[in-house]
Amino acid sequence: MELASFVCTECGGVDEVPAYIIGEFMVDKKPEGAVTLECQKWNGVMYEAKNDPLAFLSLLGVSEFHL
């Protein structure tokens, strides 16, 4: 099963989500729209980190994590 990594912008946590779930969310999105999830721990916004979750967080300017 293919998994996609999602990173929380609040705590830096990473969740692995099955790709078919992401596909279900994409039905209502525009092709360029990003799928976001809600962090279960901190209620922060989670974005898909296509390659490296930590590098993705640094691009967002997140330098502190609440683990």
PDB file with one MODEL, atoms N, CA, C and O in Angstrom:
MODEL        1
ATOM      1  N   MET A   1       0.851  -1.175   0.000  1.00  0.00           N
ATOM      2  CA  MET A   1       0.000   0.000   0.000  1.00  0.00           C
ATOM      3  C   MET A   1       0.899   1.241   0.000  1.00  0.00           C
ATOM      4  O   MET A   1       1.839   1.350   0.788  1.00  0.00           O
ATOM      5  N   GLU A   2       0.589   2.154  -0.888  1.00  0.00           N
ATOM      6  CA  GLU A   2       1.357   3.396  -0.982  1.00  0.00           C
ATOM      7  C   GLU A   2       0.911   4.359   0.118  1.00  0.00           C
ATOM      8  O   GLU A   2      -0.283   4.548   0.352  1.00  0.00           O
ATOM      9  N   LEU A   3       1.896   4.964   0.788  1.00  0.00           N
ATOM     10  CA  LEU A   3       1.616   5.910   1.861  1.00  0.00           C
ATOM     11  C   LEU A   3       2.155   7.290   1.514  1.00  0.00           C
ATOM     12  O   LEU A   3       3.160   7.415   0.815  1.00  0.00           O
ATOM     13  N   ALA A   4       1.483   8.318   2.003  1.00  0.00           N
ATOM     14  CA  ALA A   4       1.926   9.699   1.832  1.00  0.00           C
ATOM     15  C   ALA A   4       2.215  10.269   3.212  1.00  0.00           C
ATOM     16  O   ALA A   4       1.437  10.063   4.144  1.00  0.00           O
ATOM     17  N   SER A   5       3.330  10.986   3.351  1.00  0.00           N
ATOM     18  CA  SER A   5       3.715  11.601   4.624  1.00  0.00           C
ATOM     19  C   SER A   5       3.080  12.981   4.736  1.00  0.00           C
ATOM     20  O   SER A   5       3.179  13.802   3.824  1.00  0.00           O
ATOM     21  N   PHE A   6       2.431  13.220   5.863  1.00  0.00           N
ATOM     22  CA  PHE A   6       1.863  14.533   6.164  1.00  0.00           C
ATOM     23  C   PHE A   6       2.535  15.053   7.422  1.00  0.00           C
ATOM     24  O   PHE A   6       2.720  14.312   8.388  1.00  0.00           O
ATOM     25  N   VAL A   7       2.904  16.339   7.408  1.00  0.00           N
ATOM     26  CA  VAL A   7       3.645  16.951   8.506  1.00  0.00           C
ATOM     27  C   VAL A   7       2.807  18.057   9.130  1.00  0.00           C
ATOM     28  O   VAL A   7       2.214  18.873   8.423  1.00  0.00           O
ATOM     29  N   CYS A   8       2.761  18.079  10.474  1.00  0.00           N
ATOM     30  CA  CYS A   8       2.029  19.107  11.209  1.00  0.00           C
ATOM     31  C   CYS A   8       2.882  20.365  11.330  1.00  0.00           C
ATOM     32  O   CYS A   8       4.056  20.288  11.692  1.00  0.00           O
ATOM     33  N   THR A   9       2.303  21.504  11.034  1.00  0.00           N
ATOM     34  CA  THR A   9       3.030  22.773  11.135  1.00  0.00           C
ATOM     35  C   THR A   9       3.145  23.260  12.575  1.00  0.00           C
ATOM     36  O   THR A   9       3.909  24.185  12.849  1.00  0.00           O
ATOM     37  N   GLU A  10       2.405  22.657  13.496  1.00  0.00           N
ATOM     38  CA  GLU A  10       2.456  23.060  14.909  1.00  0.00           C
ATOM     39  C   GLU A  10       3.483  22.238  15.695  1.00  0.00           C
ATOM     40  O   GLU A  10       4.334  22.793  16.390  1.00  0.00           O
ATOM     41  N   CYS A  11       3.391  20.911  15.576  1.00  0.00           N
ATOM     42  CA  CYS A  11       4.236  20.054  16.407  1.00  0.00           C
ATOM     43  C   CYS A  11       5.344  19.358  15.632  1.00  0.00           C
ATOM     44  O   CYS A  11       6.242  18.775  16.240  1.00  0.00           O
ATOM     45  N   GLY A  12       5.304  19.405  14.311  1.00  0.00           N
ATOM     46  CA  GLY A  12       6.313  18.738  13.505  1.00  0.00           C
ATOM     47  C   GLY A  12       6.093  17.245  13.384  1.00  0.00           C
ATOM     48  O   GLY A  12       6.927  16.533  12.825  1.00  0.00           O
ATOM     49  N   GLY A  13       4.973  16.766  13.906  1.00  0.00           N
ATOM     50  CA  GLY A  13       4.666  15.340  13.822  1.00  0.00           C
ATOM     51  C   GLY A  13       4.410  14.911  12.385  1.00  0.00           C
ATOM     52  O   GLY A  13       3.947  15.694  11.555  1.00  0.00           O
ATOM     53  N   VAL A  14       4.720  13.663  12.114  1.00  0.00           N
ATOM     54  CA  VAL A  14       4.533  13.104  10.775  1.00  0.00           C
ATOM     55  C   VAL A  14       3.541  11.954  10.859  1.00  0.00           C
ATOM     56  O   VAL A  14       3.682  11.070  11.704  1.00  0.00           O
ATOM     57  N   ASP A  15       2.546  11.962   9.994  1.00  0.00           N
ATOM     58  CA  ASP A  15       1.579  10.869   9.878  1.00  0.00           C
ATOM     59  C   ASP A  15       1.679  10.286   8.486  1.00  0.00           C
ATOM     60  O   ASP A  15       1.779  11.017   7.501  1.00  0.00           O
ATOM     61  N   GLU A  16       1.652   8.973   8.407  1.00  0.00           N
ATOM     62  CA  GLU A  16       1.620   8.279   7.131  1.00  0.00           C
ATOM     63  C   GLU A  16       0.154   7.972   6.816  1.00  0.00           C
ATOM     64  O   GLU A  16      -0.536   7.316   7.597  1.00  0.00           O
ATOM     65  N   VAL A  17      -0.303   8.450   5.676  1.00  0.00           N
ATOM     66  CA  VAL A  17      -1.706   8.306   5.282  1.00  0.00           C
ATOM     67  C   VAL A  17      -1.763   7.511   3.985  1.00  0.00           C
ATOM     68  O   VAL A  17      -1.010   7.802   3.055  1.00  0.00           O
ATOM     69  N   PRO A  18      -2.650   6.502   3.903  1.00  0.00           N
ATOM     70  CA  PRO A  18      -2.773   5.754   2.654  1.00  0.00           C
ATOM     71  C   PRO A  18      -3.126   6.675   1.483  1.00  0.00           C
ATOM     72  O   PRO A  18      -3.970   7.563   1.602  1.00  0.00           O
ATOM     73  N   ALA A  19      -2.456   6.438   0.343  1.00  0.00           N
ATOM     74  CA  ALA A  19      -2.639   7.294  -0.830  1.00  0.00           C
ATOM     75  C   ALA A  19      -4.081   7.309  -1.318  1.00  0.00           C
ATOM     76  O   ALA A  19      -4.540   8.327  -1.835  1.00  0.00           O
ATOM     77  N   TYR A  20      -4.811   6.196  -1.166  1.00  0.00           N
ATOM     78  CA  TYR A  20      -6.197   6.181  -1.638  1.00  0.00           C
ATOM     79  C   TYR A  20      -7.074   7.142  -0.840  1.00  0.00           C
ATOM     80  O   TYR A  20      -8.061   7.655  -1.367  1.00  0.00           O
ATOM     81  N   ILE A  21      -6.732   7.391   0.417  1.00  0.00           N
ATOM     82  CA  ILE A  21      -7.475   8.371   1.228  1.00  0.00           C
ATOM     83  C   ILE A  21      -7.263   9.769   0.655  1.00  0.00           C
ATOM     84  O   ILE A  21      -8.207  10.550   0.535  1.00  0.00           O
ATOM     85  N   ILE A  22      -6.017  10.075   0.304  1.00  0.00           N
ATOM     86  CA  ILE A  22      -5.704  11.378  -0.283  1.00  0.00           C
ATOM     87  C   ILE A  22      -6.459  11.535  -1.595  1.00  0.00           C
ATOM     88  O   ILE A  22      -6.969  12.614  -1.895  1.00  0.00           O
ATOM     89  N   GLY A  23      -6.531  10.470  -2.373  1.00  0.00           N
ATOM     90  CA  GLY A  23      -7.289  10.501  -3.622  1.00  0.00           C
ATOM     91  C   GLY A  23      -8.744  10.859  -3.399  1.00  0.00           C
ATOM     92  O   GLY A  23      -9.339  11.575  -4.205  1.00  0.00           O
ATOM     93  N   GLU A  24      -9.324  10.369  -2.315  1.00  0.00           N
ATOM     94  CA  GLU A  24     -10.717  10.701  -1.986  1.00  0.00           C
ATOM     95  C   GLU A  24     -10.876  12.192  -1.689  1.00  0.00           C
ATOM     96  O   GLU A  24     -11.873  12.799  -2.080  1.00  0.00           O
ATOM     97  N   PHE A  25      -9.896  12.784  -1.000  1.00  0.00           N
ATOM     98  CA  PHE A  25      -9.945  14.222  -0.702  1.00  0.00           C
ATOM     99  C   PHE A  25      -9.776  15.063  -1.957  1.00  0.00           C
ATOM    100  O   PHE A  25     -10.299  16.175  -2.031  1.00  0.00           O
ATOM    101  N   MET A  26      -9.047  14.543  -2.953  1.00  0.00           N
ATOM    102  CA  MET A  26      -8.763  15.301  -4.176  1.00  0.00           C
ATOM    103  C   MET A  26      -9.991  15.459  -5.068  1.00  0.00           C
ATOM    104  O   MET A  26      -9.981  16.295  -5.972  1.00  0.00           O
ATOM    105  N   VAL A  27     -11.037  14.688  -4.841  1.00  0.00           N
ATOM    106  CA  VAL A  27     -12.239  14.753  -5.684  1.00  0.00           C
ATOM    107  C   VAL A  27     -12.820  16.159  -5.695  1.00  0.00           C
ATOM    108  O   VAL A  27     -13.266  16.632  -6.741  1.00  0.00           O
ATOM    109  N   ASP A  28     -12.823  16.830  -4.560  1.00  0.00           N
ATOM    110  CA  ASP A  28     -13.421  18.165  -4.444  1.00  0.00           C
ATOM    111  C   ASP A  28     -12.422  19.304  -4.619  1.00  0.00           C
ATOM    112  O   ASP A  28     -12.800  20.470  -4.502  1.00  0.00           O
ATOM    113  N   LYS A  29     -11.165  18.999  -4.894  1.00  0.00           N
ATOM    114  CA  LYS A  29     -10.128  20.021  -5.010  1.00  0.00           C
ATOM    115  C   LYS A  29      -9.834  20.355  -6.466  1.00  0.00           C
ATOM    116  O   LYS A  29     -10.066  19.550  -7.367  1.00  0.00           O
ATOM    117  N   LYS A  30      -9.322  21.555  -6.670  1.00  0.00           N
ATOM    118  CA  LYS A  30      -8.782  21.911  -7.979  1.00  0.00           C
ATOM    119  C   LYS A  30      -7.460  21.173  -8.144  1.00  0.00           C
ATOM    120  O   LYS A  30      -6.835  20.818  -7.145  1.00  0.00           O
ATOM    121  N   PRO A  31      -7.017  20.935  -9.370  1.00  0.00           N
ATOM    122  CA  PRO A  31      -5.771  20.185  -9.573  1.00  0.00           C
ATOM    123  C   PRO A  31      -4.562  20.764  -8.836  1.00  0.00           C
ATOM    124  O   PRO A  31      -3.703  20.009  -8.381  1.00  0.00           O
ATOM    125  N   GLU A  32      -4.483  22.090  -8.710  1.00  0.00           N
ATOM    126  CA  GLU A  32      -3.347  22.692  -8.013  1.00  0.00           C
ATOM    127  C   GLU A  32      -3.577  22.825  -6.513  1.00  0.00           C
ATOM    128  O   GLU A  32      -2.675  23.257  -5.795  1.00  0.00           O
ATOM    129  N   GLY A  33      -4.755  22.466  -6.024  1.00  0.00           N
ATOM    130  CA  GLY A  33      -5.079  22.597  -4.603  1.00  0.00           C
ATOM    131  C   GLY A  33      -4.376  21.552  -3.758  1.00  0.00           C
ATOM    132  O   GLY A  33      -4.240  20.399  -4.165  1.00  0.00           O
ATOM    133  N   ALA A  34      -3.935  21.959  -2.589  1.00  0.00           N
ATOM    134  CA  ALA A  34      -3.242  21.049  -1.677  1.00  0.00           C
ATOM    135  C   ALA A  34      -4.235  20.411  -0.716  1.00  0.00           C
ATOM    136  O   ALA A  34      -5.149  21.071  -0.221  1.00  0.00           O
ATOM    137  N   VAL A  35      -4.050  19.143  -0.461  1.00  0.00           N
ATOM    138  CA  VAL A  35      -4.848  18.449   0.542  1.00  0.00           C
ATOM    139  C   VAL A  35      -4.227  18.737   1.897  1.00  0.00           C
ATOM    140  O   VAL A  35      -3.019  18.585   2.075  1.00  0.00           O
ATOM    141  N   THR A  36      -5.048  19.151   2.852  1.00  0.00           N
ATOM    142  CA  THR A  36      -4.578  19.374   4.216  1.00  0.00           C
ATOM    143  C   THR A  36      -5.363  18.486   5.159  1.00  0.00           C
ATOM    144  O   THR A  36      -6.525  18.167   4.908  1.00  0.00           O
ATOM    145  N   LEU A  37      -4.727  18.096   6.234  1.00  0.00           N
ATOM    146  CA  LEU A  37      -5.359  17.305   7.280  1.00  0.00           C
ATOM    147  C   LEU A  37      -5.213  18.053   8.593  1.00  0.00           C
ATOM    148  O   LEU A  37      -4.482  19.040   8.675  1.00  0.00           O
ATOM    149  N   GLU A  38      -5.909  17.581   9.618  1.00  0.00           N
ATOM    150  CA  GLU A  38      -5.800  18.187  10.942  1.00  0.00           C
ATOM    151  C   GLU A  38      -5.019  17.255  11.850  1.00  0.00           C
ATOM    152  O   GLU A  38      -5.315  16.063  11.935  1.00  0.00           O
ATOM    153  N   CYS A  39      -4.015  17.807  12.530  1.00  0.00           N
ATOM    154  CA  CYS A  39      -3.201  17.026  13.463  1.00  0.00           C
ATOM    155  C   CYS A  39      -4.072  16.589  14.640  1.00  0.00           C
ATOM    156  O   CYS A  39      -4.771  17.402  15.245  1.00  0.00           O
ATOM    157  N   GLN A  40      -4.020  15.308  14.953  1.00  0.00           N
ATOM    158  CA  GLN A  40      -4.827  14.781  16.053  1.00  0.00           C
ATOM    159  C   GLN A  40      -4.294  15.201  17.420  1.00  0.00           C
ATOM    160  O   GLN A  40      -5.033  15.223  18.404  1.00  0.00           O
ATOM    161  N   LYS A  41      -3.007  15.534  17.470  1.00  0.00           N
ATOM    162  CA  LYS A  41      -2.400  15.890  18.755  1.00  0.00           C
ATOM    163  C   LYS A  41      -2.540  17.378  19.079  1.00  0.00           C
ATOM    164  O   LYS A  41      -2.910  17.740  20.196  1.00  0.00           O
ATOM    165  N   TRP A  42      -2.239  18.254  18.083  1.00  0.00           N
ATOM    166  CA  TRP A  42      -2.205  19.697  18.330  1.00  0.00           C
ATOM    167  C   TRP A  42      -3.264  20.473  17.559  1.00  0.00           C
ATOM    168  O   TRP A  42      -3.349  21.693  17.696  1.00  0.00           O
ATOM    169  N   ASN A  43      -4.072  19.795  16.752  1.00  0.00           N
ATOM    170  CA  ASN A  43      -5.084  20.438  15.909  1.00  0.00           C
ATOM    171  C   ASN A  43      -4.476  21.414  14.906  1.00  0.00           C
ATOM    172  O   ASN A  43      -5.159  22.315  14.419  1.00  0.00           O
ATOM    173  N   GLY A  44      -3.212  21.238  14.604  1.00  0.00           N
ATOM    174  CA  GLY A  44      -2.556  22.069  13.603  1.00  0.00           C
ATOM    175  C   GLY A  44      -2.861  21.571  12.196  1.00  0.00           C
ATOM    176  O   GLY A  44      -3.411  20.485  12.014  1.00  0.00           O
ATOM    177  N   VAL A  45      -2.505  22.364  11.228  1.00  0.00           N
ATOM    178  CA  VAL A  45      -2.702  21.989   9.829  1.00  0.00           C
ATOM    179  C   VAL A  45      -1.554  21.086   9.400  1.00  0.00           C
ATOM    180  O   VAL A  45      -0.388  21.367   9.682  1.00  0.00           O
ATOM    181  N   MET A  46      -1.896  20.003   8.718  1.00  0.00           N
ATOM    182  CA  MET A  46      -0.891  19.079   8.200  1.00  0.00           C
ATOM    183  C   MET A  46      -0.876  19.160   6.682  1.00  0.00           C
ATOM    184  O   MET A  46      -1.920  19.091   6.033  1.00  0.00           O
ATOM    185  N   TYR A  47       0.329  19.308   6.122  1.00  0.00           N
ATOM    186  CA  TYR A  47       0.528  19.354   4.680  1.00  0.00           C
ATOM    187  C   TYR A  47       1.310  18.132   4.243  1.00  0.00           C
ATOM    188  O   TYR A  47       2.078  17.559   5.016  1.00  0.00           O
ATOM    189  N   GLU A  48       1.105  17.738   2.991  1.00  0.00           N
ATOM    190  CA  GLU A  48       1.847  16.599   2.468  1.00  0.00           C
ATOM    191  C   GLU A  48       3.307  16.984   2.238  1.00  0.00           C
ATOM    192  O   GLU A  48       3.609  17.999   1.611  1.00  0.00           O
ATOM    193  N   ALA A  49       4.195  16.156   2.756  1.00  0.00           N
ATOM    194  CA  ALA A  49       5.636  16.334   2.546  1.00  0.00           C
ATOM    195  C   ALA A  49       6.042  15.287   1.520  1.00  0.00           C
ATOM    196  O   ALA A  49       6.222  14.117   1.859  1.00  0.00           O
ATOM    197  N   LYS A  50       6.184  15.694   0.295  1.00  0.00           N
ATOM    198  CA  LYS A  50       6.397  14.735  -0.784  1.00  0.00           C
ATOM    199  C   LYS A  50       7.726  14.008  -0.686  1.00  0.00           C
ATOM    200  O   LYS A  50       7.794  12.838  -1.064  1.00  0.00           O
ATOM    201  N   ASN A  51       8.780  14.636  -0.200  1.00  0.00           N
ATOM    202  CA  ASN A  51      10.085  13.980  -0.133  1.00  0.00           C
ATOM    203  C   ASN A  51      10.578  13.843   1.299  1.00  0.00           C
ATOM    204  O   ASN A  51      10.589  12.743   1.853  1.00  0.00           O
ATOM    205  N   ASP A  52      10.985  14.949   1.897  1.00  0.00           N
ATOM    206  CA  ASP A  52      11.585  14.937   3.229  1.00  0.00           C
ATOM    207  C   ASP A  52      10.751  15.799   4.176  1.00  0.00           C
ATOM    208  O   ASP A  52      10.717  17.019   4.018  1.00  0.00           O
ATOM    209  N   PRO A  53      10.079  15.194   5.154  1.00  0.00           N
ATOM    210  CA  PRO A  53       9.218  15.964   6.060  1.00  0.00           C
ATOM    211  C   PRO A  53       9.929  17.108   6.776  1.00  0.00           C
ATOM    212  O   PRO A  53       9.349  18.184   6.919  1.00  0.00           O
ATOM    213  N   LEU A  54      11.172  16.910   7.233  1.00  0.00           N
ATOM    214  CA  LEU A  54      11.877  17.971   7.955  1.00  0.00           C
ATOM    215  C   LEU A  54      12.246  19.124   7.033  1.00  0.00           C
ATOM    216  O   LEU A  54      12.177  20.286   7.432  1.00  0.00           O
ATOM    217  N   ALA A  55      12.633  18.813   5.820  1.00  0.00           N
ATOM    218  CA  ALA A  55      12.946  19.872   4.853  1.00  0.00           C
ATOM    219  C   ALA A  55      11.690  20.663   4.524  1.00  0.00           C
ATOM    220  O   ALA A  55      11.745  21.879   4.342  1.00  0.00           O
ATOM    221  N   PHE A  56      10.563  19.976   4.449  1.00  0.00           N
ATOM    222  CA  PHE A  56       9.295  20.644   4.177  1.00  0.00           C
ATOM    223  C   PHE A  56       8.954  21.634   5.286  1.00  0.00           C
ATOM    224  O   PHE A  56       8.513  22.749   5.008  1.00  0.00           O
ATOM    225  N   LEU A  57       9.154  21.236   6.531  1.00  0.00           N
ATOM    226  CA  LEU A  57       8.881  22.132   7.659  1.00  0.00           C
ATOM    227  C   LEU A  57       9.768  23.367   7.618  1.00  0.00           C
ATOM    228  O   LEU A  57       9.310  24.469   7.920  1.00  0.00           O
ATOM    229  N   SER A  58      11.017  23.197   7.252  1.00  0.00           N
ATOM    230  CA  SER A  58      11.912  24.356   7.189  1.00  0.00           C
ATOM    231  C   SER A  58      11.470  25.323   6.094  1.00  0.00           C
ATOM    232  O   SER A  58      11.633  26.534   6.239  1.00  0.00           O
ATOM    233  N   LEU A  59      10.912  24.801   4.999  1.00  0.00           N
ATOM    234  CA  LEU A  59      10.379  25.673   3.946  1.00  0.00           C
ATOM    235  C   LEU A  59       9.202  26.502   4.449  1.00  0.00           C
ATOM    236  O   LEU A  59       8.999  27.639   4.022  1.00  0.00           O
ATOM    237  N   LEU A  60       8.428  25.913   5.366  1.00  0.00           N
ATOM    238  CA  LEU A  60       7.289  26.634   5.939  1.00  0.00           C
ATOM    239  C   LEU A  60       7.706  27.611   7.030  1.00  0.00           C
ATOM    240  O   LEU A  60       6.888  28.398   7.507  1.00  0.00           O
ATOM    241  N   GLY A  61       8.988  27.563   7.429  1.00  0.00           N
ATOM    242  CA  GLY A  61       9.475  28.456   8.471  1.00  0.00           C
ATOM    243  C   GLY A  61       9.248  27.918   9.866  1.00  0.00           C
ATOM    244  O   GLY A  61       9.335  28.673  10.834  1.00  0.00           O
ATOM    245  N   VAL A  62       8.959  26.641   9.996  1.00  0.00           N
ATOM    246  CA  VAL A  62       8.753  26.028  11.312  1.00  0.00           C
ATOM    247  C   VAL A  62      10.100  25.578  11.834  1.00  0.00           C
ATOM    248  O   VAL A  62      10.744  24.715  11.238  1.00  0.00           O
ATOM    249  N   SER A  63      10.530  26.156  12.941  1.00  0.00           N
ATOM    250  CA  SER A  63      11.831  25.796  13.494  1.00  0.00           C
ATOM    251  C   SER A  63      11.720  25.166  14.877  1.00  0.00           C
ATOM    252  O   SER A  63      12.686  24.578  15.365  1.00  0.00           O
ATOM    253  N   GLU A  64      10.564  25.277  15.514  1.00  0.00           N
ATOM    254  CA  GLU A  64      10.358  24.727  16.837  1.00  0.00           C
ATOM    255  C   GLU A  64       9.244  23.710  16.789  1.00  0.00           C
ATOM    256  O   GLU A  64       8.189  23.963  16.207  1.00  0.00           O
ATOM    257  N   PHE A  65       9.470  22.557  17.400  1.00  0.00           N
ATOM    258  CA  PHE A  65       8.458  21.510  17.401  1.00  0.00           C
ATOM    259  C   PHE A  65       8.000  21.245  18.827  1.00  0.00           C
ATOM    260  O   PHE A  65       8.808  21.278  19.755  1.00  0.00           O
ATOM    261  N   HIS A  66       6.730  20.988  19.005  1.00  0.00           N
ATOM    262  CA  HIS A  66       6.145  20.673  20.323  1.00  0.00           C
ATOM    263  C   HIS A  66       5.879  19.185  20.392  1.00  0.00           C
ATOM    264  O   HIS A  66       4.733  18.755  20.257  1.00  0.00           O
ATOM    265  N   LEU A  67       6.910  18.398  20.599  1.00  0.00           N
ATOM    266  CA  LEU A  67       6.742  16.935  20.595  1.00  0.00           C
ATOM    267  C   LEU A  67       6.273  16.416  21.914  1.00  0.00           C
ATOM    268  O   LEU A  67       6.085  15.210  22.071  1.00  0.00           O
TER     269      LEU A  67
ENDMDL
END
